[in-house]
Amino acid sequence: MHLTNVKKVNIVGAGPGGIGYLTTRAKEILASSDVVVYDALVDPALLDCCTDYCLKIKMGKRGSQESSSQEQINQILIKYCLAGKQVTRLKSGDPLVFGRIIQEVKALKNAGCHFEIIPGLSSALVAPMLAGIALSDLQRSGSFTILSGHQPDSLDWNTLAKLDTLVVLMGGATLAKIVESLLRAGSRVDLPIAIICNCARSNQQIYRATLQDILAKVAGLSLSPCIIVIGEVVAGERLMCDSLPLAGKKILVTRAIEGSKIFRELLQSQGADVLDMPALEITEPSYWQPLDQALEKLPQFDWLILTSANAVEYFLNRLVKQSKDLRDLACLKIAVVGKKTAEYLIKERIRPDFTPPDYIADSLVENFPEDLRGKKILFPRVESGGRDILVKELTKGGAEVVEVAAYESKSPKDIPDKVKEALINRQIDIITFASSKTVANSYHLFEKHIPSFSLELLEGVSLASIGPETSKACQKYFARVDIEAGQYTLEGLVAALGQSYA
């Protein structure tokens, strides 16, 4: 049997929350999965690691809520595995720490399915760390014990009450019984306790108290999912475990559908919890004839100006489509606007002749390396909605500019449900805009798809812009801009956010 034909189920630990706590091995497996079967506690953002063709099946498995039966889960894993699919069973935390996978493993074995278990970071360890609690301490705790609070009546509380530190999983619904059992077993009423809810996510909450007053402090609150830490370590020095400037911030990224991955990774590297809202769809222009005619007359042009990665991609693709290649551009000098545009061009083995010092169109005109008089310039651009300042200024300088549509950018028809929910529930901390068009499209999408939308809904939300023109659009549509990048690139925007929230 060839290795590629092995039917296999990967049982993967998803870690406690966001993608930053997912192991490299887990990311690799998700990226190559045909089917992912995941639990309710798994952060949906982790599914972004999967391909668009991956079948994603949510199977519940959350305490006190409607869940799929274990038999249903077993049968789904077996069905797709025997069909020759690469199947991933994605479980929150670590699969072997109260992960209840024994039944699944037995079912896979009985069906003749190969499987592999990939560990994940357990919330039992991560949650205390993110709360600044050291589980082991020379003075306060020489050991810690991890237990399930699911069935407190089955535990030996007389023994547990004598231990240094207790870490309780699945104890939110039985907190009162846990506290009562410890006090009855002789624990002090002033023994410190901490409850960490929604560990490693942007809505993480930490409640600290003592056994005597914790129930009053969390009365009426939903504590699921949570980790409970009981012991003197809770009262110890609170450690700063996450110094990343954007840690705990939920950022809404408004970019083209195809263009948000790199920016998302930059933000996540600074600790942010990122939510994508595609605000642009990039498509072919309505007609190709003007560009095709220009491609037939390339030797007549002195300069080619490209102002976006989209312009580079669509222009070069059309060049090849018209039975030409990169050698046909040898007669031209090429100017680009933007660092990413230059990088994209270099990736295609073309080095631009001129890149302005500032990554905006105005800088290209101000710093153009030649006298514009008598120059003929080919300018492939977005079909509608682009700025006219570049053409006006180049023409004013004496150049003949031939504008041709190379691509079109449109607004998506709707907003993802998770974005609507986050906006309505005021869970967004920052909204980023990387172009004037994403500002306009975002405003109209909010207006159309968020019930009773008004600017008041965004009070307390920082609006971050990549540069001056985008900031003008923010002022026009949202009546403010809070953060503007000093360097007009995605990296510059991330740096500006980091400086604001450091």
Secondary structure as the mmCIF struct_conf table of DSSP 4:
data_model
#
loop_
_struct_conf.conf_type_id
_struct_conf.id
_struct_conf.beg_label_comp_id
_struct_conf.beg_label_asym_id
_struct_conf.beg_label_seq_id
_struct_conf.end_label_comp_id
_struct_conf.end_label_asym_id
_struct_conf.end_label_seq_id
HELX_RH_3T_P HELX_RH_3T_P1 LEU A 3 ASN A 5
STRN STRN1 LYS A 8 GLY A 13
STRN STRN2 GLY A 15 GLY A 15
BEND BEND1 PRO A 16 GLY A 18
HELX_RH_3T_P HELX_RH_3T_P2 ILE A 19 TYR A 21
BEND BEND2 LEU A 22 LEU A 22
HELX_RH_AL_P HELX_RH_AL_P1 THR A 24 ALA A 31
TURN_TY1_P TURN_TY1_P1 SER A 32 SER A 32
BEND BEND3 ASP A 34 ASP A 34
STRN STRN3 VAL A 35 TYR A 38
TURN_TY1_P TURN_TY1_P2 ALA A 40 LEU A 41
BEND BEND4 VAL A 42 VAL A 42
HELX_RH_3T_P HELX_RH_3T_P3 PRO A 44 CYS A 49
BEND BEND5 CYS A 50 CYS A 50
TURN_TY1_P TURN_TY1_P3 ASP A 52 TYR A 53
STRN STRN4 LEU A 55 LYS A 58
TURN_TY1_P TURN_TY1_P4 GLY A 63 SER A 64
BEND BEND6 GLN A 65 GLN A 65
HELX_RH_AL_P HELX_RH_AL_P2 GLN A 70 LEU A 82
TURN_TY1_P TURN_TY1_P5 ALA A 83 GLY A 84
STRN STRN5 GLN A 86 LYS A 91
BEND BEND7 SER A 92 SER A 92
STRN STRN6 GLY A 93 GLY A 93
TURN_TY1_P TURN_TY1_P6 PRO A 95 LEU A 96
BEND BEND8 VAL A 97 PHE A 98
HELX_RH_AL_P HELX_RH_AL_P3 ILE A 102 ASN A 110
TURN_TY1_P TURN_TY1_P7 ALA A 111 GLY A 112
STRN STRN7 HIS A 114 ILE A 118
HELX_RH_AL_P HELX_RH_AL_P4 SER A 123 LEU A 130
TURN_TY1_P TURN_TY1_P8 ALA A 131 GLY A 132
BEND BEND9 LEU A 135 LEU A 135
STRN STRN8 ASP A 137 ASP A 137
TURN_TY1_P TURN_TY1_P9 LEU A 138 ARG A 140
STRN STRN9 SER A 141 SER A 141
BEND BEND10 GLY A 142 GLY A 142
STRN STRN10 PHE A 144 SER A 148
BEND BEND11 HIS A 150 GLN A 151
HELX_RH_3T_P HELX_RH_3T_P4 PRO A 152 SER A 154
BEND BEND12 LEU A 155 LEU A 155
HELX_RH_AL_P HELX_RH_AL_P5 TRP A 157 LEU A 160
TURN_TY1_P TURN_TY1_P10 ALA A 161 LYS A 162
BEND BEND13 LEU A 163 ASP A 164
STRN STRN11 THR A 165 LEU A 169
BEND BEND14 MET A 170 MET A 170
BEND BEND15 GLY A 172 GLY A 172
TURN_TY1_P TURN_TY1_P11 ALA A 173 THR A 174
HELX_RH_AL_P HELX_RH_AL_P6 LEU A 175 ARG A 184
TURN_TY1_P TURN_TY1_P12 ALA A 185 GLY A 186
TURN_TY1_P TURN_TY1_P13 VAL A 189 ASP A 190
STRN STRN12 PRO A 192 CYS A 197
BEND BEND16 ASN A 198 ASN A 198
TURN_TY1_P TURN_TY1_P14 CYS A 199 ALA A 200
BEND BEND17 ARG A 201 ARG A 201
TURN_TY1_P TURN_TY1_P15 SER A 202 ASN A 203
STRN STRN13 GLN A 205 THR A 210
TURN_TY1_P TURN_TY1_P16 LEU A 211 ASP A 213
HELX_RH_AL_P HELX_RH_AL_P7 ILE A 214 LYS A 217
TURN_TY1_P TURN_TY1_P17 VAL A 218 GLY A 220
BEND BEND18 PRO A 225 PRO A 225
STRN STRN14 CYS A 226 ILE A 230
BEND BEND19 GLY A 231 GLY A 231
HELX_RH_3T_P HELX_RH_3T_P5 GLU A 232 ALA A 235
BEND BEND20 GLY A 236 GLY A 236
HELX_LH_PP_P HELX_LH_PP_P1 GLU A 237 LEU A 239
TURN_TY1_P TURN_TY1_P18 PRO A 245 GLY A 248
STRN STRN15 LYS A 250 ALA A 256
TURN_TY1_P TURN_TY1_P19 ILE A 257 GLU A 258
BEND BEND21 GLY A 259 GLY A 259
HELX_RH_AL_P HELX_RH_AL_P8 LYS A 261 GLN A 268
TURN_TY1_P TURN_TY1_P20 SER A 269 GLY A 271
STRN STRN16 ASP A 273 THR A 283
BEND BEND22 SER A 286 SER A 286
HELX_RH_AL_P HELX_RH_AL_P9 GLN A 289 GLU A 296
TURN_TY1_P TURN_TY1_P21 LYS A 297 LYS A 297
HELX_RH_3T_P HELX_RH_3T_P6 LEU A 298 GLN A 300
BEND BEND23 ASP A 302 ASP A 302
STRN STRN17 TRP A 303 LEU A 306
BEND BEND24 SER A 308 SER A 308
HELX_RH_AL_P HELX_RH_AL_P10 ALA A 309 LYS A 321
TURN_TY1_P TURN_TY1_P22 GLN A 322 SER A 323
HELX_RH_3T_P HELX_RH_3T_P7 LEU A 326 LEU A 329
TURN_TY1_P TURN_TY1_P23 ALA A 330 CYS A 331
BEND BEND25 LEU A 332 LEU A 332
STRN STRN18 LYS A 333 VAL A 336
BEND BEND26 GLY A 338 GLY A 338
HELX_RH_AL_P HELX_RH_AL_P11 LYS A 339 LYS A 347
TURN_TY1_P TURN_TY1_P24 GLU A 348 ARG A 349
BEND BEND27 ASP A 353 ASP A 353
STRN STRN19 PHE A 354 PHE A 354
BEND BEND28 PRO A 357 ILE A 360
HELX_RH_AL_P HELX_RH_AL_P12 ALA A 361 GLU A 366
TURN_TY1_P TURN_TY1_P25 ASN A 367 ASN A 367
BEND BEND29 PRO A 369 GLU A 370
TURN_TY1_P TURN_TY1_P26 ARG A 373 GLY A 374
STRN STRN20 LYS A 376 VAL A 382
BEND BEND30 GLU A 383 GLY A 385
BEND BEND31 ASP A 388 ASP A 388
HELX_RH_AL_P HELX_RH_AL_P13 ILE A 389 LYS A 396
TURN_TY1_P TURN_TY1_P27 GLY A 397 GLY A 398
STRN STRN21 GLU A 400 LYS A 410
BEND BEND32 LYS A 413 LYS A 413
HELX_RH_AL_P HELX_RH_AL_P14 ASP A 417 ILE A 424
TURN_TY1_P TURN_TY1_P28 ASN A 425 ARG A 426
STRN STRN22 ILE A 430 PHE A 433
BEND BEND33 ALA A 434 SER A 435
HELX_RH_AL_P HELX_RH_AL_P15 SER A 436 HIS A 449
BEND BEND34 ILE A 450 ILE A 450
TURN_TY1_P TURN_TY1_P29 PRO A 451 SER A 452
HELX_RH_3T_P HELX_RH_3T_P8 LEU A 455 LEU A 458
TURN_TY1_P TURN_TY1_P30 GLU A 459 GLY A 460
HELX_LH_PP_P HELX_LH_PP_P2 VAL A 461 VAL A 461
STRN STRN23 SER A 462 SER A 465
BEND BEND35 ILE A 466 GLY A 467
HELX_RH_AL_P HELX_RH_AL_P16 PRO A 468 PHE A 478
BEND BEND36 ALA A 479 ALA A 479
STRN STRN24 ILE A 483 GLU A 484
BEND BEND37 GLY A 486 THR A 489
HELX_RH_AL_P HELX_RH_AL_P17 LEU A 490 TYR A 501
#
